[in-house]
Amino acid sequence: MTSIADWTDRTQGDDLAAYLEAAEAARALDERKRAVEAVQTFWEARRHDILQELWQAERKRDAARSRLEASSDT
């Protein structure tokens, strides 16, 4: 026959195991969330760099076009 104390010990162990499993799942989810945020931050910075490079290339192209037009006018 199972005593109330035995039953309580087993159910508390089950509760502890469930709690630890949930805590581990929450920790893993938090790590994935931080990883996603790091990747997003990287790509936002990279996007800014790419836009900056494009803007500079456009300025150089426009300057070269202006010089070419000025030289052909003379």
PyMOL Python script that loads the backbone (N, CA, C, O; Angstrom):
from pymol import cmd

cmd.read_pdbstr("""\
ATOM      1  N   MET A   1       0.844  -1.174   0.000  1.00  0.00           N
ATOM      2  CA  MET A   1       0.000   0.000   0.000  1.00  0.00           C
ATOM      3  C   MET A   1       0.896   1.246   0.000  1.00  0.00           C
ATOM      4  O   MET A   1       1.913   1.290   0.692  1.00  0.00           O
ATOM      5  N   THR A   2       0.508   2.242  -0.775  1.00  0.00           N
ATOM      6  CA  THR A   2       1.264   3.480  -0.889  1.00  0.00           C
ATOM      7  C   THR A   2       0.797   4.441   0.186  1.00  0.00           C
ATOM      8  O   THR A   2      -0.395   4.686   0.371  1.00  0.00           O
ATOM      9  N   SER A   3       1.788   4.976   0.888  1.00  0.00           N
ATOM     10  CA  SER A   3       1.429   5.943   1.921  1.00  0.00           C
ATOM     11  C   SER A   3       1.280   7.332   1.302  1.00  0.00           C
ATOM     12  O   SER A   3       1.745   7.599   0.194  1.00  0.00           O
ATOM     13  N   ILE A   4       0.629   8.186   2.042  1.00  0.00           N
ATOM     14  CA  ILE A   4       0.455   9.564   1.578  1.00  0.00           C
ATOM     15  C   ILE A   4       1.819  10.230   1.416  1.00  0.00           C
ATOM     16  O   ILE A   4       2.018  11.014   0.489  1.00  0.00           O
ATOM     17  N   ALA A   5       2.755   9.924   2.307  1.00  0.00           N
ATOM     18  CA  ALA A   5       4.097  10.507   2.225  1.00  0.00           C
ATOM     19  C   ALA A   5       4.789  10.053   0.938  1.00  0.00           C
ATOM     20  O   ALA A   5       5.426  10.865   0.268  1.00  0.00           O
ATOM     21  N   ASP A   6       4.674   8.761   0.579  1.00  0.00           N
ATOM     22  CA  ASP A   6       5.284   8.267  -0.659  1.00  0.00           C
ATOM     23  C   ASP A   6       4.662   8.961  -1.880  1.00  0.00           C
ATOM     24  O   ASP A   6       5.364   9.395  -2.794  1.00  0.00           O
ATOM     25  N   TRP A   7       3.338   9.051  -1.867  1.00  0.00           N
ATOM     26  CA  TRP A   7       2.638   9.671  -2.980  1.00  0.00           C
ATOM     27  C   TRP A   7       3.053  11.147  -3.117  1.00  0.00           C
ATOM     28  O   TRP A   7       3.272  11.634  -4.226  1.00  0.00           O
ATOM     29  N   THR A   8       3.157  11.838  -1.998  1.00  0.00           N
ATOM     30  CA  THR A   8       3.558  13.250  -2.000  1.00  0.00           C
ATOM     31  C   THR A   8       4.977  13.399  -2.527  1.00  0.00           C
ATOM     32  O   THR A   8       5.254  14.302  -3.316  1.00  0.00           O
ATOM     33  N   ASP A   9       5.877  12.520  -2.098  1.00  0.00           N
ATOM     34  CA  ASP A   9       7.257  12.584  -2.585  1.00  0.00           C
ATOM     35  C   ASP A   9       7.314  12.392  -4.096  1.00  0.00           C
ATOM     36  O   ASP A   9       8.044  13.109  -4.781  1.00  0.00           O
ATOM     37  N   ARG A  10       6.570  11.455  -4.613  1.00  0.00           N
ATOM     38  CA  ARG A  10       6.564  11.181  -6.055  1.00  0.00           C
ATOM     39  C   ARG A  10       5.971  12.354  -6.836  1.00  0.00           C
ATOM     40  O   ARG A  10       6.538  12.763  -7.849  1.00  0.00           O
ATOM     41  N   THR A  11       4.850  12.898  -6.386  1.00  0.00           N
ATOM     42  CA  THR A  11       4.220  13.986  -7.119  1.00  0.00           C
ATOM     43  C   THR A  11       5.060  15.261  -7.047  1.00  0.00           C
ATOM     44  O   THR A  11       5.102  16.033  -8.005  1.00  0.00           O
ATOM     45  N   GLN A  12       5.724  15.479  -5.920  1.00  0.00           N
ATOM     46  CA  GLN A  12       6.616  16.642  -5.833  1.00  0.00           C
ATOM     47  C   GLN A  12       7.790  16.458  -6.771  1.00  0.00           C
ATOM     48  O   GLN A  12       8.245  17.416  -7.395  1.00  0.00           O
ATOM     49  N   GLY A  13       8.286  15.230  -6.876  1.00  0.00           N
ATOM     50  CA  GLY A  13       9.363  14.956  -7.834  1.00  0.00           C
ATOM     51  C   GLY A  13       8.913  15.206  -9.255  1.00  0.00           C
ATOM     52  O   GLY A  13       9.661  15.766 -10.057  1.00  0.00           O
ATOM     53  N   ASP A  14       7.677  14.790  -9.581  1.00  0.00           N
ATOM     54  CA  ASP A  14       7.130  15.049 -10.914  1.00  0.00           C
ATOM     55  C   ASP A  14       6.981  16.544 -11.152  1.00  0.00           C
ATOM     56  O   ASP A  14       7.306  17.038 -12.232  1.00  0.00           O
ATOM     57  N   ASP A  15       6.495  17.260 -10.155  1.00  0.00           N
ATOM     58  CA  ASP A  15       6.345  18.712 -10.276  1.00  0.00           C
ATOM     59  C   ASP A  15       7.701  19.373 -10.470  1.00  0.00           C
ATOM     60  O   ASP A  15       7.836  20.285 -11.285  1.00  0.00           O
ATOM     61  N   LEU A  16       8.709  18.920  -9.726  1.00  0.00           N
ATOM     62  CA  LEU A  16      10.051  19.482  -9.849  1.00  0.00           C
ATOM     63  C   LEU A  16      10.607  19.204 -11.241  1.00  0.00           C
ATOM     64  O   LEU A  16      11.199  20.086 -11.865  1.00  0.00           O
ATOM     65  N   ALA A  17      10.418  17.986 -11.726  1.00  0.00           N
ATOM     66  CA  ALA A  17      10.898  17.644 -13.068  1.00  0.00           C
ATOM     67  C   ALA A  17      10.204  18.511 -14.120  1.00  0.00           C
ATOM     68  O   ALA A  17      10.856  18.995 -15.045  1.00  0.00           O
ATOM     69  N   ALA A  18       8.912  18.709 -13.991  1.00  0.00           N
ATOM     70  CA  ALA A  18       8.171  19.548 -14.930  1.00  0.00           C
ATOM     71  C   ALA A  18       8.646  20.989 -14.850  1.00  0.00           C
ATOM     72  O   ALA A  18       8.794  21.655 -15.875  1.00  0.00           O
ATOM     73  N   TYR A  19       8.886  21.472 -13.642  1.00  0.00           N
ATOM     74  CA  TYR A  19       9.385  22.844 -13.456  1.00  0.00           C
ATOM     75  C   TYR A  19      10.759  22.999 -14.105  1.00  0.00           C
ATOM     76  O   TYR A  19      11.007  23.974 -14.816  1.00  0.00           O
ATOM     77  N   LEU A  20      11.650  22.041 -13.861  1.00  0.00           N
ATOM     78  CA  LEU A  20      12.993  22.117 -14.432  1.00  0.00           C
ATOM     79  C   LEU A  20      12.945  22.047 -15.957  1.00  0.00           C
ATOM     80  O   LEU A  20      13.706  22.733 -16.640  1.00  0.00           O
ATOM     81  N   GLU A  21      12.058  21.224 -16.479  1.00  0.00           N
ATOM     82  CA  GLU A  21      11.905  21.126 -17.928  1.00  0.00           C
ATOM     83  C   GLU A  21      11.403  22.452 -18.505  1.00  0.00           C
ATOM     84  O   GLU A  21      11.887  22.909 -19.540  1.00  0.00           O
ATOM     85  N   ALA A  22      10.441  23.055 -17.836  1.00  0.00           N
ATOM     86  CA  ALA A  22       9.916  24.348 -18.287  1.00  0.00           C
ATOM     87  C   ALA A  22      10.984  25.435 -18.183  1.00  0.00           C
ATOM     88  O   ALA A  22      11.095  26.290 -19.062  1.00  0.00           O
ATOM     89  N   ALA A  23      11.759  25.400 -17.119  1.00  0.00           N
ATOM     90  CA  ALA A  23      12.823  26.392 -16.949  1.00  0.00           C
ATOM     91  C   ALA A  23      13.872  26.244 -18.051  1.00  0.00           C
ATOM     92  O   ALA A  23      14.355  27.243 -18.585  1.00  0.00           O
ATOM     93  N   GLU A  24      14.224  25.011 -18.391  1.00  0.00           N
ATOM     94  CA  GLU A  24      15.192  24.757 -19.461  1.00  0.00           C
ATOM     95  C   GLU A  24      14.636  25.229 -20.808  1.00  0.00           C
ATOM     96  O   GLU A  24      15.359  25.825 -21.607  1.00  0.00           O
ATOM     97  N   ALA A  25      13.366  24.962 -21.054  1.00  0.00           N
ATOM     98  CA  ALA A  25      12.738  25.410 -22.302  1.00  0.00           C
ATOM     99  C   ALA A  25      12.734  26.934 -22.378  1.00  0.00           C
ATOM    100  O   ALA A  25      12.989  27.498 -23.442  1.00  0.00           O
ATOM    101  N   ALA A  26      12.451  27.599 -21.276  1.00  0.00           N
ATOM    102  CA  ALA A  26      12.449  29.066 -21.244  1.00  0.00           C
ATOM    103  C   ALA A  26      13.852  29.614 -21.487  1.00  0.00           C
ATOM    104  O   ALA A  26      14.022  30.608 -22.193  1.00  0.00           O
ATOM    105  N   ARG A  27      14.846  28.971 -20.907  1.00  0.00           N
ATOM    106  CA  ARG A  27      16.230  29.404 -21.106  1.00  0.00           C
ATOM    107  C   ARG A  27      16.631  29.248 -22.575  1.00  0.00           C
ATOM    108  O   ARG A  27      17.239  30.145 -23.158  1.00  0.00           O
ATOM    109  N   ALA A  28      16.285  28.103 -23.163  1.00  0.00           N
ATOM    110  CA  ALA A  28      16.608  27.866 -24.567  1.00  0.00           C
ATOM    111  C   ALA A  28      15.892  28.871 -25.467  1.00  0.00           C
ATOM    112  O   ALA A  28      16.477  29.363 -26.432  1.00  0.00           O
ATOM    113  N   LEU A  29      14.640  29.178 -25.161  1.00  0.00           N
ATOM    114  CA  LEU A  29      13.894  30.162 -25.934  1.00  0.00           C
ATOM    115  C   LEU A  29      14.538  31.542 -25.816  1.00  0.00           C
ATOM    116  O   LEU A  29      14.630  32.274 -26.802  1.00  0.00           O
ATOM    117  N   ASP A  30      14.979  31.895 -24.619  1.00  0.00           N
ATOM    118  CA  ASP A  30      15.642  33.175 -24.402  1.00  0.00           C
ATOM    119  C   ASP A  30      16.941  33.244 -25.200  1.00  0.00           C
ATOM    120  O   ASP A  30      17.261  34.286 -25.772  1.00  0.00           O
ATOM    121  N   GLU A  31      17.687  32.146 -25.243  1.00  0.00           N
ATOM    122  CA  GLU A  31      18.927  32.121 -26.024  1.00  0.00           C
ATOM    123  C   GLU A  31      18.635  32.296 -27.511  1.00  0.00           C
ATOM    124  O   GLU A  31      19.340  33.033 -28.201  1.00  0.00           O
ATOM    125  N   ARG A  32      17.600  31.621 -28.007  1.00  0.00           N
ATOM    126  CA  ARG A  32      17.229  31.766 -29.416  1.00  0.00           C
ATOM    127  C   ARG A  32      16.783  33.200 -29.705  1.00  0.00           C
ATOM    128  O   ARG A  32      17.105  33.758 -30.754  1.00  0.00           O
ATOM    129  N   LYS A  33      16.049  33.785 -28.777  1.00  0.00           N
ATOM    130  CA  LYS A  33      15.598  35.165 -28.962  1.00  0.00           C
ATOM    131  C   LYS A  33      16.799  36.111 -29.047  1.00  0.00           C
ATOM    132  O   LYS A  33      16.840  36.997 -29.900  1.00  0.00           O
ATOM    133  N   ARG A  34      17.763  35.917 -28.163  1.00  0.00           N
ATOM    134  CA  ARG A  34      18.965  36.767 -28.204  1.00  0.00           C
ATOM    135  C   ARG A  34      19.744  36.558 -29.500  1.00  0.00           C
ATOM    136  O   ARG A  34      20.289  37.508 -30.061  1.00  0.00           O
ATOM    137  N   ALA A  35      19.794  35.315 -29.974  1.00  0.00           N
ATOM    138  CA  ALA A  35      20.495  35.038 -31.229  1.00  0.00           C
ATOM    139  C   ALA A  35      19.797  35.733 -32.396  1.00  0.00           C
ATOM    140  O   ALA A  35      20.456  36.314 -33.258  1.00  0.00           O
ATOM    141  N   VAL A  36      18.481  35.675 -32.424  1.00  0.00           N
ATOM    142  CA  VAL A  36      17.718  36.339 -33.487  1.00  0.00           C
ATOM    143  C   VAL A  36      17.945  37.843 -33.427  1.00  0.00           C
ATOM    144  O   VAL A  36      18.133  38.481 -34.463  1.00  0.00           O
ATOM    145  N   GLU A  37      17.930  38.411 -32.239  1.00  0.00           N
ATOM    146  CA  GLU A  37      18.154  39.851 -32.095  1.00  0.00           C
ATOM    147  C   GLU A  37      19.553  40.234 -32.566  1.00  0.00           C
ATOM    148  O   GLU A  37      19.731  41.282 -33.187  1.00  0.00           O
ATOM    149  N   ALA A  38      20.545  39.395 -32.279  1.00  0.00           N
ATOM    150  CA  ALA A  38      21.914  39.677 -32.724  1.00  0.00           C
ATOM    151  C   ALA A  38      22.002  39.651 -34.243  1.00  0.00           C
ATOM    152  O   ALA A  38      22.666  40.498 -34.841  1.00  0.00           O
ATOM    153  N   VAL A  39      21.342  38.692 -34.868  1.00  0.00           N
ATOM    154  CA  VAL A  39      21.347  38.604 -36.329  1.00  0.00           C
ATOM    155  C   VAL A  39      20.632  39.816 -36.932  1.00  0.00           C
ATOM    156  O   VAL A  39      21.101  40.391 -37.914  1.00  0.00           O
ATOM    157  N   GLN A  40      19.513  40.195 -36.350  1.00  0.00           N
ATOM    158  CA  GLN A  40      18.784  41.371 -36.846  1.00  0.00           C
ATOM    159  C   GLN A  40      19.633  42.629 -36.725  1.00  0.00           C
ATOM    160  O   GLN A  40      19.664  43.452 -37.640  1.00  0.00           O
ATOM    161  N   THR A  41      20.313  42.777 -35.612  1.00  0.00           N
ATOM    162  CA  THR A  41      21.173  43.946 -35.411  1.00  0.00           C
ATOM    163  C   THR A  41      22.296  43.965 -36.444  1.00  0.00           C
ATOM    164  O   THR A  41      22.621  45.011 -37.006  1.00  0.00           O
ATOM    165  N   PHE A  42      22.890  42.781 -36.689  1.00  0.00           N
ATOM    166  CA  PHE A  42      23.958  42.693 -37.686  1.00  0.00           C
ATOM    167  C   PHE A  42      23.449  43.139 -39.052  1.00  0.00           C
ATOM    168  O   PHE A  42      24.094  43.949 -39.717  1.00  0.00           O
ATOM    169  N   TRP A  43      22.291  42.617 -39.479  1.00  0.00           N
ATOM    170  CA  TRP A  43      21.788  42.931 -40.812  1.00  0.00           C
ATOM    171  C   TRP A  43      21.303  44.376 -40.917  1.00  0.00           C
ATOM    172  O   TRP A  43      21.381  44.971 -41.992  1.00  0.00           O
ATOM    173  N   GLU A  44      20.816  44.939 -39.845  1.00  0.00           N
ATOM    174  CA  GLU A  44      20.450  46.366 -39.874  1.00  0.00           C
ATOM    175  C   GLU A  44      21.695  47.218 -40.087  1.00  0.00           C
ATOM    176  O   GLU A  44      21.680  48.174 -40.862  1.00  0.00           O
ATOM    177  N   ALA A  45      22.773  46.861 -39.390  1.00  0.00           N
ATOM    178  CA  ALA A  45      24.026  47.603 -39.562  1.00  0.00           C
ATOM    179  C   ALA A  45      24.577  47.394 -40.968  1.00  0.00           C
ATOM    180  O   ALA A  45      25.057  48.337 -41.598  1.00  0.00           O
ATOM    181  N   ARG A  46      24.508  46.160 -41.456  1.00  0.00           N
ATOM    182  CA  ARG A  46      25.010  45.864 -42.808  1.00  0.00           C
ATOM    183  C   ARG A  46      24.190  46.614 -43.858  1.00  0.00           C
ATOM    184  O   ARG A  46      24.739  47.137 -44.828  1.00  0.00           O
ATOM    185  N   ARG A  47      22.868  46.662 -43.653  1.00  0.00           N
ATOM    186  CA  ARG A  47      22.001  47.395 -44.578  1.00  0.00           C
ATOM    187  C   ARG A  47      22.407  48.862 -44.622  1.00  0.00           C
ATOM    188  O   ARG A  47      22.461  49.467 -45.692  1.00  0.00           O
ATOM    189  N   HIS A  48      22.688  49.426 -43.462  1.00  0.00           N
ATOM    190  CA  HIS A  48      23.127  50.825 -43.402  1.00  0.00           C
ATOM    191  C   HIS A  48      24.428  50.995 -44.179  1.00  0.00           C
ATOM    192  O   HIS A  48      24.577  51.952 -44.939  1.00  0.00           O
ATOM    193  N   ASP A  49      25.364  50.075 -43.992  1.00  0.00           N
ATOM    194  CA  ASP A  49      26.639  50.142 -44.713  1.00  0.00           C
ATOM    195  C   ASP A  49      26.437  50.060 -46.229  1.00  0.00           C
ATOM    196  O   ASP A  49      27.055  50.806 -46.987  1.00  0.00           O
ATOM    197  N   ILE A  50      25.566  49.148 -46.656  1.00  0.00           N
ATOM    198  CA  ILE A  50      25.306  48.989 -48.092  1.00  0.00           C
ATOM    199  C   ILE A  50      24.675  50.259 -48.672  1.00  0.00           C
ATOM    200  O   ILE A  50      25.066  50.713 -49.748  1.00  0.00           O
ATOM    201  N   LEU A  51      23.712  50.823 -47.966  1.00  0.00           N
ATOM    202  CA  LEU A  51      23.090  52.055 -48.443  1.00  0.00           C
ATOM    203  C   LEU A  51      24.105  53.192 -48.517  1.00  0.00           C
ATOM    204  O   LEU A  51      24.067  54.009 -49.437  1.00  0.00           O
ATOM    205  N   GLN A  52      25.005  53.235 -47.549  1.00  0.00           N
ATOM    206  CA  GLN A  52      26.055  54.256 -47.549  1.00  0.00           C
ATOM    207  C   GLN A  52      26.974  54.073 -48.766  1.00  0.00           C
ATOM    208  O   GLN A  52      27.344  55.048 -49.420  1.00  0.00           O
ATOM    209  N   GLU A  53      27.338  52.826 -49.061  1.00  0.00           N
ATOM    210  CA  GLU A  53      28.192  52.544 -50.225  1.00  0.00           C
ATOM    211  C   GLU A  53      27.486  52.924 -51.526  1.00  0.00           C
ATOM    212  O   GLU A  53      28.108  53.487 -52.427  1.00  0.00           O
ATOM    213  N   LEU A  54      26.196  52.620 -51.628  1.00  0.00           N
ATOM    214  CA  LEU A  54      25.435  52.985 -52.821  1.00  0.00           C
ATOM    215  C   LEU A  54      25.360  54.494 -52.993  1.00  0.00           C
ATOM    216  O   LEU A  54      25.510  55.013 -54.100  1.00  0.00           O
ATOM    217  N   TRP A  55      25.127  55.188 -51.894  1.00  0.00           N
ATOM    218  CA  TRP A  55      25.048  56.644 -51.956  1.00  0.00           C
ATOM    219  C   TRP A  55      26.382  57.230 -52.443  1.00  0.00           C
ATOM    220  O   TRP A  55      26.398  58.136 -53.276  1.00  0.00           O
ATOM    221  N   GLN A  56      27.492  56.711 -51.920  1.00  0.00           N
ATOM    222  CA  GLN A  56      28.806  57.198 -52.337  1.00  0.00           C
ATOM    223  C   GLN A  56      29.066  56.885 -53.810  1.00  0.00           C
ATOM    224  O   GLN A  56      29.625  57.710 -54.532  1.00  0.00           O
ATOM    225  N   ALA A  57      28.660  55.694 -54.256  1.00  0.00           N
ATOM    226  CA  ALA A  57      28.840  55.322 -55.663  1.00  0.00           C
ATOM    227  C   ALA A  57      28.025  56.244 -56.568  1.00  0.00           C
ATOM    228  O   ALA A  57      28.498  56.649 -57.629  1.00  0.00           O
ATOM    229  N   GLU A  58      26.812  56.575 -56.156  1.00  0.00           N
ATOM    230  CA  GLU A  58      25.978  57.490 -56.941  1.00  0.00           C
ATOM    231  C   GLU A  58      26.614  58.871 -57.021  1.00  0.00           C
ATOM    232  O   GLU A  58      26.588  59.513 -58.071  1.00  0.00           O
ATOM    233  N   ARG A  59      27.182  59.323 -55.916  1.00  0.00           N
ATOM    234  CA  ARG A  59      27.843  60.636 -55.922  1.00  0.00           C
ATOM    235  C   ARG A  59      29.039  60.633 -56.873  1.00  0.00           C
ATOM    236  O   ARG A  59      29.244  61.591 -57.619  1.00  0.00           O
ATOM    237  N   LYS A  60      29.825  59.558 -56.848  1.00  0.00           N
ATOM    238  CA  LYS A  60      30.976  59.451 -57.749  1.00  0.00           C
ATOM    239  C   LYS A  60      30.517  59.403 -59.205  1.00  0.00           C
ATOM    240  O   LYS A  60      31.120  60.041 -60.069  1.00  0.00           O
ATOM    241  N   ARG A  61      29.458  58.653 -59.475  1.00  0.00           N
ATOM    242  CA  ARG A  61      28.927  58.561 -60.835  1.00  0.00           C
ATOM    243  C   ARG A  61      28.460  59.931 -61.313  1.00  0.00           C
ATOM    244  O   ARG A  61      28.755  60.340 -62.435  1.00  0.00           O
ATOM    245  N   ASP A  62      27.726  60.637 -60.450  1.00  0.00           N
ATOM    246  CA  ASP A  62      27.228  61.955 -60.823  1.00  0.00           C
ATOM    247  C   ASP A  62      28.377  62.933 -61.060  1.00  0.00           C
ATOM    248  O   ASP A  62      28.323  63.750 -61.980  1.00  0.00           O
ATOM    249  N   ALA A  63      29.410  62.849 -60.233  1.00  0.00           N
ATOM    250  CA  ALA A  63      30.569  63.729 -60.411  1.00  0.00           C
ATOM    251  C   ALA A  63      31.284  63.414 -61.724  1.00  0.00           C
ATOM    252  O   ALA A  63      31.699  64.322 -62.445  1.00  0.00           O
ATOM    253  N   ALA A  64      31.428  62.118 -62.032  1.00  0.00           N
ATOM    254  CA  ALA A  64      32.082  61.735 -63.286  1.00  0.00           C
ATOM    255  C   ALA A  64      31.253  62.187 -64.483  1.00  0.00           C
ATOM    256  O   ALA A  64      31.799  62.660 -65.480  1.00  0.00           O
ATOM    257  N   ARG A  65      29.930  62.041 -64.383  1.00  0.00           N
ATOM    258  CA  ARG A  65      29.046  62.476 -65.467  1.00  0.00           C
ATOM    259  C   ARG A  65      29.171  63.985 -65.668  1.00  0.00           C
ATOM    260  O   ARG A  65      29.216  64.459 -66.803  1.00  0.00           O
ATOM    261  N   SER A  66      29.228  64.734 -64.573  1.00  0.00           N
ATOM    262  CA  SER A  66      29.360  66.199 -64.681  1.00  0.00           C
ATOM    263  C   SER A  66      30.679  66.573 -65.337  1.00  0.00           C
ATOM    264  O   SER A  66      30.729  67.477 -66.171  1.00  0.00           O
ATOM    265  N   ARG A  67      31.759  65.873 -64.956  1.00  0.00           N
ATOM    266  CA  ARG A  67      33.059  66.167 -65.572  1.00  0.00           C
ATOM    267  C   ARG A  67      33.046  65.826 -67.058  1.00  0.00           C
ATOM    268  O   ARG A  67      33.614  66.562 -67.865  1.00  0.00           O
ATOM    269  N   LEU A  68      32.413  64.732 -67.422  1.00  0.00           N
ATOM    270  CA  LEU A  68      32.337  64.325 -68.826  1.00  0.00           C
ATOM    271  C   LEU A  68      31.528  65.332 -69.627  1.00  0.00           C
ATOM    272  O   LEU A  68      31.923  65.708 -70.731  1.00  0.00           O
ATOM    273  N   GLU A  69      30.410  65.768 -69.089  1.00  0.00           N
ATOM    274  CA  GLU A  69      29.592  66.762 -69.778  1.00  0.00           C
ATOM    275  C   GLU A  69      30.338  68.089 -69.907  1.00  0.00           C
ATOM    276  O   GLU A  69      30.245  68.765 -70.932  1.00  0.00           O
ATOM    277  N   ALA A  70      31.075  68.454 -68.866  1.00  0.00           N
ATOM    278  CA  ALA A  70      31.826  69.711 -68.910  1.00  0.00           C
ATOM    279  C   ALA A  70      32.939  69.630 -69.949  1.00  0.00           C
ATOM    280  O   ALA A  70      33.210  70.614 -70.637  1.00  0.00           O
ATOM    281  N   SER A  71      33.583  68.482 -70.072  1.00  0.00           N
ATOM    282  CA  SER A  71      34.675  68.360 -71.040  1.00  0.00           C
ATOM    283  C   SER A  71      34.148  68.278 -72.470  1.00  0.00           C
ATOM    284  O   SER A  71      34.830  68.703 -73.403  1.00  0.00           O
ATOM    285  N   SER A  72      32.967  67.747 -72.649  1.00  0.00           N
ATOM    286  CA  SER A  72      32.406  67.654 -74.002  1.00  0.00           C
ATOM    287  C   SER A  72      31.826  68.994 -74.459  1.00  0.00           C
ATOM    288  O   SER A  72      31.665  69.227 -75.657  1.00  0.00           O
ATOM    289  N   ASP A  73      31.517  69.864 -73.510  1.00  0.00           N
ATOM    290  CA  ASP A  73      30.988  71.184 -73.852  1.00  0.00           C
ATOM    291  C   ASP A  73      32.078  72.116 -74.357  1.00  0.00           C
ATOM    292  O   ASP A  73      31.780  73.095 -75.041  1.00  0.00           O
ATOM    293  N   THR A  74      33.307  71.837 -74.042  1.00  0.00           N
ATOM    294  CA  THR A  74      34.379  72.766 -74.429  1.00  0.00           C
ATOM    295  C   THR A  74      34.972  72.447 -75.751  1.00  0.00           C
ATOM    296  O   THR A  74      35.881  73.142 -76.203  1.00  0.00           O
TER     297      THR A  74
END
""", "prot")
cmd.dss("prot")
cmd.show_as("cartoon", "prot")
cmd.util.cbc("prot")
cmd.orient("prot")
